Amino acid sequence: METINLPETGFLRLKQILQFIPVGETTWRLGVKEGHFPQSVRVADRVNLWRVQDIKDLIDSYNPRSQDDKERKPYEQMQQNIINQSKLEEINE
């Protein structure tokens, strides 16, 4: 599996965000509207971007911190948590 890393600073398009936060585009947009996910920055009529730091903060907010996790980057831990949850859901179906 290829490792995907968030840039240190800058902006992300929605397709890039969804590589780190495995929800659908519709779910993401609804989450933004309801305040669960960060607001975008409109840079043109049809171009919305999200600040990298806002996405990192979102991922950090879902990261359960423990002694074993301190060495891992927060978004890597979140990705692993989501993968594990998805596997459990598949098994339970």
C-alpha positions in Angstrom: 0.0 0.0 0.0 1.3 3.4 -1.0 1.8 5.9 1.9 0.1 9.2 1.3 1.3 12.2 3.3 -0.3 15.6 3.9 1.7 18.6 2.9 3.0 20.7 5.8 1.1 23.8 4.7 -1.1 25.0 1.9 -4.5 24.0 0.5 -6.2 20.8 -0.6 -8.9 20.0 -3.0 -11.8 17.8 -1.9 -10.4 14.7 -3.8 -7.2 15.0 -1.9 -9.0 15.3 1.4 -11.0 12.2 0.7 -7.8 10.2 0.5 -7.3 10.9 4.2 -10.9 11.0 5.4 -12.8 8.1 3.9 -16.2 9.5 3.5 -18.1 10.2 0.3 -18.2 13.6 -1.4 -21.9 14.0 -0.5 -21.2 13.1 3.2 -18.3 15.6 3.3 -20.3 18.4 1.9 -23.1 17.7 4.3 -20.6 17.6 7.2 -19.2 21.0 6.1 -22.8 22.4 6.0 -23.6 21.0 9.4 -20.3 22.2 10.9 -18.7 18.8 11.5 -16.0 19.5 8.9 -14.0 22.7 8.2 -15.3 25.3 5.9 -13.6 25.8 2.5 -12.0 28.8 1.0 -13.5 29.9 -2.3 -10.7 30.9 -4.6 -12.7 31.1 -7.8 -16.4 30.7 -8.9 -16.1 26.9 -9.0 -13.0 26.2 -6.9 -13.1 25.6 -3.2 -10.0 24.6 -1.3 -9.4 23.6 2.4 -6.5 24.7 4.5 -4.1 21.8 5.3 -4.0 22.9 8.9 -7.8 22.7 9.2 -7.7 19.1 7.9 -4.9 18.2 10.2 -6.8 19.7 13.1 -9.9 17.7 12.1 -7.9 14.5 12.0 -6.2 15.3 15.3 -9.6 15.7 16.9 -10.5 12.1 16.0 -7.2 10.7 17.2 -7.3 8.8 20.5 -4.0 9.5 22.0 -2.2 6.8 24.0 1.4 6.1 25.0 1.8 3.8 22.0 0.5 6.4 19.5 2.8 9.3 20.5 5.4 8.3 17.9 2.9 8.1 15.0 1.6 11.2 13.2 -2.0 11.9 14.2 -3.4 11.6 10.6 -1.6 8.3 10.1 -3.2 7.0 13.3 -6.7 8.2 12.2 -6.2 6.4 8.9 -5.4 3.2 10.7 -8.4 3.6 13.0 -10.7 4.1 10.0 -9.3 1.1 8.2 -9.7 -1.1 11.3 -13.3 0.1 11.8 -14.1 -0.7 8.1 -12.7 -4.2 8.5 -14.9 -4.7 11.5 -17.9 -3.5 9.7 -17.2 -5.9 6.8 -16.9 -8.8 9.2 -20.1 -8.0 11.0 -22.1 -7.8 7.7 
